[in-house]
Amino acid sequence: MHFTKMQGAGNDYVYVDCFAQPTPEKPDELARRISDRHFGVGGDGLILICPSEKADARMRMFNADGSESEMCGNGIRCVAKFVYDRGICRNTSLQIETGRGVLALQLEVAGNRVERVRVDMGEPILKPESIPTTLPGSPQHGGNVVDARLEVAGRSLAVTCVSMGNPHCITYVDKLSDEWVLGIGPKIESDSHFPRRVNAEFVEVISPTEIRMRVWERGSGETLACGTGACAVCVAGVLNGRTERKIIAHLPGGDLELHWADDGHIHMTGPAVEVFSGEWGE
């Protein structure tokens, strides 16, 4: 099986072109093996680039533990780069089908190769039952889970919950640390208030237009970047009155530009990079 390793702001996945070869029979098992950083190719998960009946391509994304996720913001930018650079579709405006629905992408091309991609990530999902979470919504925030109390690991956290097709729980901290991300992150992921588990974001506000963040991702552990998580943080900042509608998010793997537009849609812009290709021998 031919594969391509790609990364967006350090969020790295193994990509398989299912236009050119058969779709793997057991992608969940393959994801676990191929994502292993010691015995496999290594990555945050597996992404299949498939034909679609209603878009230019379809993305299926599997976490490193084999669980299938609805959406990956950094991954979809790399899918768009692959589709354009490999000639599957040479339009600089693409539509990609995901578990979140069909998303529109604008490509920034230089030297006949995609360098950056702007993704219309759609509108955030804020109703607790749709995120999903059993944390109670706040009447002063329209029933949304904003600045809610979450008791976890002996701490009482103030959290905001947002879905971008996949669930996120955002906590603002004075200073980012391993204690937060590696210590508290896994406990939030598996907390009983999140029936489908959750991605945990920890955010340090630099200014109303700039933040630092780290993410403990559901099914993958800490990753160098999370596109849907950055979008969720952009929304949470506005709901909490901490940041403006347009921000730069600094993640360990690089920067992402976020804009929660007046029409309710969130736009994310960031890099897409091909690392190498190879053959998986199993």
Sequence and secondary structure as in RCSB ss.txt:
>XXXX:A:sequence
MHFTKMQGAGNDYVYVDCFAQPTPEKPDELARRISDRHFGVGGDGLILICPSEKADARMRMFNADGSESEMCGNG
IRCVAKFVYDRGICRNTSLQIETGRGVLALQLEVAGNRVERVRVDMGEPILKPESIPTTLPGSPQHGGNVVDARL
EVAGRSLAVTCVSMGNPHCITYVDKLSDEWVLGIGPKIESDSHFPRRVNAEFVEVISPTEIRMRVWERGSGETLA
CGTGACAVCVAGVLNGRTERKIIAHLPGGDLELHWADDGHIHMTGPAVEVFSGEWGE
>XXXX:A:secstr
 EEEEEEETTEEEEEEETTTS   S HHHHHHHHH TTTSS  SEEEEEE  SSSSEEEEEEETTS EES  HHH
HHHHHHHHHHTTS   SEEEEEETTEEEEEEEEEETTEEEEEEEE    B  GGGTT  S  BGGGTTB  SEEE
EETTEEEEEEEEESSSEEEEEE SS  HIIIIIIHHHHHT TT TT  EEEEEEEEETTEEEEEEEETTTEEES 
 HHHHHHHHHHHHHTTSS SEEEEEETTEEEEEEE TTS EEEEEE EEEEEEE   
